Amino acid sequence: MTRAGADMLHFDVMDMHYVPNLTIGPLVLRSLKRHGITLPVDVHLMVSPVDELIQLFAEAGADYITFHPEASLHVHRSLSLARELGVKCGLVLNPGTSSHCLDPVLHLLDMVLVMSVNPGFPAQAFLPSSLNTVREVRKKIDTAGLNVRLEIDGGISAKTIASARDAGADTFVAGSAIFGESDYQVAIDAMRHALA
Ligand code: ZN
């Protein structure tokens, strides 16, 4: 991924509880960090509860940790925990989650991640309604004058990435669009070209 031109590594963590699928844990991240990866790592927790894994992923070297607000009983406490651990933190909005849940904690966020599919499975089709959520969040961030990344995740490809950028996203997660191609660099270049 580093050689192919990615700016960041996105880690999808699923627990077979918050989502009906199971992926990787903090030991994998720690091993990659020890192996010498230098790209910033963006950990997307699709788990419930979140606090213990925030701690473990922060210790494993995560740069960003995001979680779903409905997966934490105490969102403000979970965000404060991440900040105390020195990791950048954010909230994730599912296609069925209102952006209003950001309002009380916007000042605590380094990132908002808008899901453009429902979480849990790869290779799902991009949901265009998520662009409305991106626009709403962009407006909140700009109105508050905050420096918050606005990331989009799900069905992002050379076909969909420009519409996400036009709606206000500045950080793009691509899975199948890259890993479905034999040459990862060609896939990443095609997305950069679509944004140019
Ligand atoms: Zn993700």
Residues whose N, C-alpha, C, O or C-beta is under 5 A from the ligand:
A	BS01	ZN	D12 H44 D153
